[in-house]
């Protein structure tokens, strides 16, 4: 049986838990924008343009959801879009998409360096990339560089 002291030491402080939950909420709010700009960049690269129907299919959501999210992304300065036309990233949207792509690649490389199979590393990175701090990401990159030697 654990002593009261050892069980208390494994419980996070309320301040740390509150900070952690606040960080997670902030990350969830930006996660959707990141997924969208990354998908728009990929579609534009692959097909020459991104359309609502293509985004809905790629992201597994409805056209209504895409239109609502595009309105927010437009308001936030990440995309330009007109009804029934292609969707384009602004400079800010391109920078965000590039940052997301680099972060995703770093997380995938880290997971692969641990021996995680390629498919699993890609799938897991999709969730992890949105929640990894810059400090942890830098540690992932250092680990990958050391393990490549």
C-alpha positions, -999 to +999 in steps of 0.1 A: +000+000+000+013+034-009+020+059+018+001+091+019+033+110+012+041+090-020+006+093-034+006+131-027+039+135-046+024+120-078-006+144-078+000+176-098-004+209-080-036+227-088-016+256-104+002+232-127-030+214-136-048+247-143-019+259-165-018+226-184-055+227-191-054+264-202-025+255-226-045+226-240-076+248-246-054+274-264-038+246-285-072+231-295-083+266-306-054+269-330-054+232-341-083+237-365-067+267-382-034+248-385-051+218-400-070+239-425-041+260-437-020+229-441-047+211-461-052+242-483-015+244-490-014+207-498-044+209-521-030+240-539+003+222-544-013+189-556-042+203-576-034+239-583-063+251-561-082+243-529-120+242-530-146+238-503-155+203-516-119+192-516-113+205-480-145+188-468-134+155-482-098+158-470-107+168-435-137+145-431-162+173-423-193+188-440-193+217-464-211+238-438-182+232-413-157+242-440-175+274-448-178+284-411-142+277-405-131+295-437-151+326-425-131+325-393-098+320-411-106+349-434-114+371-405-081+361-388-062+369-420-051+334-430-071+329-462-089+348-490-120+331-503-151+340-524-182+319-527-179+292-554-142+301-560-109+286-550-094+293-515-060+310-513-036+314-484-025+348-474+012+354-465+003+348-429-015+316-439+015+304-459+038+311-430+015+291-407+012+262-431+050+261-435+055+261-397+029+233-393+047+212-420+081+216-403+067+208-369+049+177-383+081+165-400+101+170-367+076+150-347+075+122-373+113+120-374+114+119-336+089+090-334+107+071-362+139+075-343+123+057-314+114+028-337+077+037-343+066+023-376+062+049-404+023+048-407+019+050-369+044+078-366+025+098-393-009+092-375+004+100-341+023+131-352-010+146-364-022+149-329+012+155-311+023+183-335-004+207-322+004+202-285+042+202-284+060+232-270+088+249-289+112+236-261+100+200-265+101+203-303+138+215-301+146+185-278+129+162-304+151+177-331+183+174-310+175+137-303+170+130-340+203+147-349+221+127-322+205+094-332+214+100-369+252+101-361 
